[in-house]
Amino acid sequence: MQEDFDQIYQNCFDPVYRYVLSLSENPVVAEEITQETFFRAISKSSEFRGESSEVTWLCAGAKN
């Protein structure tokens, strides 16, 4: 599980951060929201059904 999450973090951090930055227009806020998104994703990973990409799922979580 940890290896999978590390890989997802490496692959998805930048696109999620850029998405949040486009919404917030504040790099500090975008960084905080992105970190919180990944933190929450760890505890909710069982809810990911694979119907979308990890990036899409994470961006939806970040927006909410």
C-alpha positions in Angstrom: 0.0 0.0 0.0 2.7 2.5 0.9 4.6 1.8 -2.3 1.4 2.4 -4.3 0.7 5.6 -2.5 4.3 6.9 -3.0 4.0 6.2 -6.7 0.6 8.0 -6.9 2.0 10.9 -5.0 5.0 11.2 -7.3 2.8 10.9 -10.4 -0.2 13.1 -9.3 1.2 15.8 -7.0 2.1 18.2 -9.8 -1.2 18.0 -11.8 -3.3 18.3 -8.6 -1.2 21.2 -7.4 -1.5 23.0 -10.7 -5.3 22.4 -10.7 -5.7 23.8 -7.2 -3.4 26.7 -8.1 -5.6 27.6 -11.0 -8.6 27.8 -8.6 -6.9 29.6 -5.8 -4.3 31.7 -7.6 -2.2 31.5 -4.5 0.8 29.2 -4.3 0.8 28.9 -0.5 -2.9 28.0 -0.4 -2.5 25.6 -3.3 0.3 23.8 -1.5 -1.7 23.5 1.7 -4.8 22.2 -0.1 -2.8 19.8 -2.2 -1.1 18.4 0.9 -4.4 18.1 2.7 -5.9 16.3 -0.3 -3.2 13.6 -0.3 -3.5 13.3 3.5 -7.3 12.7 3.2 -6.8 10.4 0.2 -4.8 8.0 2.4 -7.7 7.5 4.7 -10.3 7.3 1.9 -8.3 5.2 -0.5 -10.9 2.4 -0.2 -13.4 4.7 -1.8 -11.5 5.0 -5.0 -13.3 2.7 -7.4 -11.1 3.1 -10.5 -13.9 4.7 -12.5 -11.6 7.7 -13.2 -7.9 8.3 -13.0 -6.2 9.0 -9.7 -5.6 12.6 -10.8 -9.3 13.2 -11.5 -10.3 11.6 -8.2 -7.7 13.7 -6.3 -8.7 16.9 -8.1 -12.4 16.3 -7.2 -11.4 15.8 -3.6 -9.3 19.0 -3.7 -12.1 21.0 -5.1 -14.5 19.8 -2.5 
